């Protein structure tokens, strides 16, 4: 392999990192909102229209009602992050944290 000399290595690595960053930026402009992200703030009709477009069928009522119900349940939950620290959730939390440790090294 040819070695990059005279201090260009940093510029090349940053330039190569700009390629996926640019693709992610363009992709984020193209991607539409999800039905769930529209239903949660109360934009029900827009959420239903997006769901119809994604599924490609007009009869999305059962799935739409399920999303609306799940959104309502999520709104009723107070302090969701505090619930993670409760005793009944601790084993799952510890396992999830320990699964990330190998990624650090």
N, C-alpha and C positions, 0 to 999 in steps of 0.2 A: 504494500500500500504506500502511496506517496504521502509523505508527511507535509502538512501545511506549515509553512514557516513565516517568519516576520510578523507574527501577531494577528494573522487572519483567521485563526481557528475559532476565536470567540465570535467573530462576525459571521462566519459560515454557520456555526451552530445556532446562533440567534436567527439567522436568515432561514434556516431549515425549520426552526420552531414556528416561524411565522406562517408556514404553509398550513398546518392543521388549525392554527388559530384563525386564519382567514376563512377556512372551510367551515369552522364552527360558527363564525360570525354570519356568514352568508346563510348557512342552514337555519340559524335562529330567526332570521328574517322571513324565511319561507314557511317554517312550521306554524301551523294554526294552533289556536288554543284547544285544549281538550274539553270535552263536555263537562267533566267534573270541575275544571277551573272556571267555567262560565256559570255553572249551577250554584256553586258555593256562594258567590256574592249576590245571587238572586236573579241572574240573567237566564231565566228558565227557557224562554222561547229560543234564544240564541243557542243555548246548550242543546236543545232538542234538534235544532236545524243542523248543528255540527254532527250530532250523533247520526242523523239520517244520512248525511253526506259520507260519513266514515263507513257506515254499514252498507250503504247502497240500497237500502229498502225503506219504505215509508212506515212500516209497522214496527216502531221501536218503543212503543209505550211500556211494555213490561220492563225493559232494561232502563228506560228513562225514569220510571217510578222507583226502581231499585237504587239508582244513583241519587235521586232526590231524597229518598229515605236515609241512605248512608250519609249524605251530607248533613241531614238534620241531626242524626245521631252524633256525628263528629262535632257539630256546633254545641250540642248539649254537654259534651265532655269538658270539664274545667281542669286546667293545669295538666295537659297531656304529658308533658315532659316530667312533671313531678310523679306521675303514675309509673314511669319507668323505674323509679328508684324504690318503689314499694317492695316489700319482702317477697311477694309472690312472683315478681318479675325479675328478681335478682339473678337467678341462674342463667336465664336467657341473656341478660345484659352482660354478665361476666363472660359467657361464651362468645358473644359478639365482639367484645373488646379483645379477648385473647386471640380471636381469629385474625385480627388486624396486626398483631405483633410481628409475624413473619414478614409482613409487607414493609416494615420499617428498615429491614436489613437486607 
